[in-house]
Amino acid sequence: MTETTERADVGPPPDTLLWKRIADGDHAAFTELFERHAEAVWNYAYRLTASWSQAEDLLSATFLTAWRKRGEAQLVRDSALPWLYTVTANRARTEWRASRRALRLVARLAPQHERDHADEVAARTDAQRRLAVVVEALVKLPPSEREIAQLCLLGDVSTADAAALLGIAESSVRARVARTRARLRALTSEDPR
């Protein structure tokens, strides 16, 4: 029988350690961070946009921003996820505003009677329709509630992490979450009362 020397499994390094290595230009650490959080960021981006292709674009843009800001950004606690969610939400907001401007321009250029929505309606699933209603309702929220909704409701960021990220008390975050849920229910209600 041979004796093996095994060290205790300490698990993967926390995001803060990876982030320090990334700040020094460590590509392997960046790859590890990407592999650790890419799925969560993509899911978050999809919930923000209701579009697979836009979620892919936002995922790429978020991690490109992470690489570019690697020496500047500060992480909350031991996770890069709240920071990545914030970058994703900001990019989604910017892209949404740009697409709205482009759609308004196209609408002015195209005669109304030529618009055919049959292909678009056929391509949507019921889940995408509901998600689009929520995304539309988010735009109607005040900025502080929109940010809370994007972080805590769509991004599943804890109230403690959101409070640290936003620089406010955790009780304020909980109150905003409750208020935001109530407003979103009212904005997305299909009951025509």
Sequence and secondary structure as in RCSB ss.txt:
>XXXX:A:sequence
MTETTERADVGPPPDTLLWKRIADGDHAAFTELFERHAEAVWNYAYRLTASWSQAEDLLSATFLTAWRKRGEAQL
VRDSALPWLYTVTANRARTEWRASRRALRLVARLAPQHERDHADEVAARTDAQRRLAVVVEALVKLPPSEREIAQ
LCLLGDVSTADAAALLGIAESSVRARVARTRARLRALTSEDPR
>XXXX:A:secstr
           S  HHHHHHHHHTT HHHHHHHHHHHHHHHHHHHHHHHS HHHHHHHHHHHHHHHHHTTTT   
BTTBSHHHHHHHHHHHHHHHHHHHHHHHHHHHHHS GGG   HHHHHH  HHHHHHHHHHHHHHHS HHHHHHII
IIIIS   HHHHHHHHTS HHHHHHHHHHHHHHHHHHH     
